[in-house]
Amino acid sequence: MLMLMLGAIQFALIFHAKITLNYAIFEAVRAGSLDGADFDEVKEGFARGLAPLYSYPGEDGDQVAAFHAAREAVLDLFDDQSGLVRIERLTPTPAAFRHYAPAGEIPNDNLLYRSSSYGPAAGMSIQDANLLQLRVTYWYPLPVPLINKMIASFICCDEEDDCRWSGDPVCGLDKPHIPLTAVAALRMQTPARESDGYWENSLQSY
């Protein structure tokens, strides 16, 4: 009975974290669409969106100060070498930048009147190249004792089991985590530019 109660609490917290993550990646892709898909803007938007998950009012009840402290806590997650937060840019792809952005920016004007045929080297049309699509993987720390290690053991299996997250750096941390993912896409409102900082794949660092 105790394990059932702890499990119910833990999965409720995971569900809450997933809802917050969905909103955070929407904020991230919106910020990126307004500023050339710049990673710093994407990161800032994501931090604002995920901040409620880390917001705890102090004794004075100052909600604004609590929000800013939570935002800083989320930004600090990007500095973790294990990769607790990983934002991947699915589109525009590097090939799209090479094909459509010889001058450094993918054109964003008059898309309605531009050819919708696929670029031979890009593998997509210029309209598709103006779609900013991001995927985030957020390793959520499991706070409920006993049940947290049981849940994490199914995700972070042994290397010989050859599961997706086997050998991931986060699995080696003392505190149990599980990966939550979310995807969002939005039409670019500004010309997209190449930007450093995006996560290349699930086992690479920033």
Secondary structure, 3 states (H helix, E strand, C coil): CHHHHHHHHHHHHHHHHHHHHHHHHHHHHHHHHCCCCCHHHHHHHHHHHHHHHHCCCCCCCCHHHHHHHHHHHHHHHCCCCCCCEEEEEEECCHHHHHHHCCCCEECCCCHHHCCCCCCCCCCCCHHHHCEEEEEEEEEEECCCCCHHHHHHHHHCCCHHHCCCCCCCHHHHCCCCEEEEEEEEEEECCCCEECCCCCCCCCCCCC
